[in-house]
Amino acid sequence: MENRAKSSEKSKKGGWIFLLAGFVGALIIGWVVFPMVLYSKQPQPFNFNHAIHLNPEKVEGIEGDTEAERCEFCHGFRDDGTFIGIPKLSTCTQCHDDPESPLSDLPAEATFLKKYVATETQVPWLSYFKQPDCVYFSHIAHVKIGNIACKTCHGDYGHLARLPLYEANRLTGYSINIWGKRISGYKKHTWDRMKMDDCADCHKKMGHPEDNACFVCHK
Amino acid sequence: MELNRRNFIKLLVGGAVGIQVTPLPWKLTDDVAIWTDNWPWVPVPPRGAFTSVKSVCTLCPGGCGISVRKVDNRAVKIEGRTDYPVNPGGVCPIGMGGLELLYDKDMRFTRPMKRVGPRGAGVFQDISWEEAIGTLCSRISSLRSEGRPEALAAVDGHYLRGSTMSVLIERLMKAIGSPNYLRVPNSEDTYRIAGALMTGREGPIACDLENSDFVLSFGCGFLEGWQGAGRVINAWSILREKALNNKAKVVQIESRASNTASKADKWVAVKPGTEAALALGIGHVLIKEGLYNKEFVNNQCFGFEDWTSPDGKEHIGFKTLVLKKYGPDQAGKLTSLEPARIVSLAIDFAKAKAPVALFGKSKGLLNGSLYEFMSVMALNALSGRLNQPGGILICDPLPLAVLPEFQQDAVASTGSRKPRIDGAGSSSYPCTRSLINNFADTVAKSDNSPVDTLMVFSSNPVFTLPDGGRFKRALEKTPFIVSFSPFRDETAFMADLILPDHTYLEKVDDVVWPAALQFPLYGLTRPVVEPLHHTRHSGDVILQIAKKLGGSVGSAFPWKAYEDVLKIRAMGLFKSGPGLVQYEGKTTFWEGLGENGALKADYKDFDGMWKALKSNGLWYRPRYAAGAEQSLFKSPSGKFEFYSTLLETVVSESAKTGSRDEILDAMGVHARGDEVFMPHYEKAAVPEGSGNYPLRLVPYAQINLSSSWVPTPPFLNKTLFDNELLKDESFAEMNPKTAAEYHLEEGQRVWIESLSGKVKVRVTLFDGAMPGYVFLPRGFGHYAYDEFLRGKGSNPNTVIHPSKDPLSGLPVWWNTPVRITKA
């Protein structure tokens, strides 16, 4: 009986350390390891330099009086109101039409011309903002009717010389931009996250709570 | 501090509590939910630009206009066009499923192939187009240099007579020097002969369904897909609307309660094969009670009253024949109907303002009975319903230009004059142009096949012919078989060489007057997508074959591409007078057809017309055709002939080679005397040895199952009920009374056996099935194609023991003696 008291005392004493160890271990796993492991880093087919293309001094032909209009030159709307999204090869070849004559000396363009323009293959861009299939989103409603600037939801890509690193969620296949770069989901800017709650918050803030009805986005 | 069990548990608990305070469980849950959205087999529509391509469907003779929605380069949906004067926005299930025929790779040949396995195994090896065309050409050249070009035969499955593909195939055969151009028979063949014999015209026979107020349908499956569902189902809805106000009535005459019969105003079940007797029984009442159109009959018909021919011989008229032999009691006995019913049908028919009697059977994709069609035509004539609104319309063929004449060389000239293997056009079958059943019999029975090389275009005779497997046996004897089919079908499996065509969504082709449409219309398909594989348009391949053969064959085909041929033929339309190439859809195309005002073309010149044809797929003239200015009938008497003088001439010519009785026996005609040349009822020939086969098999078709050479789009299998197809077994419908006689229960597995073969099916009890008959659906029993079509159900065609239709010689497929045993 003595031993028993002793051992239980011992275990009681060492017990809370295990509790603590488990707790801290879980915290580390959940906050540090998990986000590292959850996302895989994938390279884009080659680098696209937004900054150069949107600089009217460097590149002629991408028309528009405002920055937004210049974004829409490639990421614009078709006649029937559908959003083009990531442009197809035919948009690029409006200027980069001849695989033999590059418009710059950048290796990225060389890759582009050789691998894609010459072979008439679409570039397999990895999309940062693709939403799951259950989501219906109308760009024209937000851009033309809502007058929302592109960077409000997407951040400012226009000044980037390099495409950001694409990180894909290993489970779902979607980009890290949807949940947000912070695993906590904490949002500082409007473009940090693009989950359902973020859309709902903005609808409410802009005075359109009725747009939070389920069937508006989940048709 | 030891890691004992308790502490371990504490570790875990600590971990469990800790993990709750991290994003992990919440993010993981969310991610797992999204993961379930993304399994690789879940179909996701592509993203891209939406476009629509307008074309015309050619999966059946109906010629419906279709609009194909595309996302970038992928076709995603087929819809009916509202701007096409055939189908007001509608399309049938098979038409809608056409995309599966385009994209299902397992079902198609993607490039030319040659057989490397045993015949029928379907094992092929890829070859180049050069090698494929070269192989066929050297085969044909050898036949020509050996002086036997007639050993080349071709089977053409294009539905509509006068299709440019058919014209080219026939021209190729003539240029090479073979008469053995065969067509897969459909109801159009029987219409053509009936029309030729009674009206002297061989053009399309149309019906103005939409404007009728009493439709007496001898088996036409309006809701089963008869003559183009896009148009007919719209016509049906018009008739139903009128019927609600008692302004129209549809009577369906059929031995089975099909969908059409079930939804008609009246369903009259007659014994299959006795429809002629019913038509004549109704005619009897009309004549006896004086309810027929005396003006039309007396002024525009020949052979109604008794008459004397110029040689002094006395002839009985149609009136005498019908009054004598087809009284209600007599007709009732033959058809197994109550005599009073026949009388009331006749009175209803006569009372209607715009009645029409239609003949066609099921989907119209199989031939009919010639004397039956003639009897029903006679009924329309009695009531003066020819070329009247709501009636039967006898039309001139579309005025397409004739291709320029060409010179055959000596080899071709001799070869094409040799007698046909199928005996069509001979003294036994003077009226019919092609008898593929005879062809199959002759080849199958021969020691040395008269056919060396057989080419198969747009058809799958091994599966679709109701012949108990005879065609397949003929193929087994044929040294070399070439298939142009885009699909891996049963006939292609027997082939030695495959030169695959594009599917209909990948090519330009024409629709020469959609079946039964009331006015002339020429449709043109256009490629909806670029050809997906290394297939080639068979029209272009024919031009390439001719060019490679060279000589007089090459000179007969001086065109670079198939489209050039289409353009030449279209010139005939332009020269024939004004037509329209746009249809707004605001007007209903079946109204205003009788207007006399001059039509104004909506194009300025031929180039404008051709351009519109290519982009809009349409040229039409919305007027009742033919007979407007000139005489309607082109028969020897210039009238509608109840007594066909043309037929009499033809039989007399044939009788020069033998006694008249012998000739009539060879034609399968039991009647004698004047009756032979008039519509009459012929009792079905029962094949020898049928004593042990007490039941009769009747195949039927349905709208969501393809029974023709076009495969059923696999997803339509999902629309079949459990008593049509259950797992891999199909069903035979039997009346419960008949089933009880054989002690059969619902779902019981049985063998249905005829003199030709047997199939295993399950029984389903159906009150709508005529007692004494067994009904099997056509379209099941594939063993080629892909995993979704292969091995599902049984094919009634393998059991059908076809006798020959009297006079036409075409197969009788609606009456096979069978017996049933438990499996």
Interface residues (C-beta under 8 A of the other chain):
Chain A: K10 S11 K13 G14 G15 W16 I17 F18 L19 L20 A21 G22 F23 V24 G25 A26 L27 I29 G30 W31 F34 P35 L38 R78 D80 T82 I84 G85 K88 P132 D133 C134 N169 L171 T172 G173 Y174 W179 I183 S184 G185
Chain B: M1 E2 L3 N4 R6 N7 F8 K10 L11 L12 V13 G14 G15 A16 V17 G18 I19 V21 T22 P23 L24 K27 L28 D30 D31 V32 I34 W35 D37 N38 V44 R47 G48 A49 F50 D72
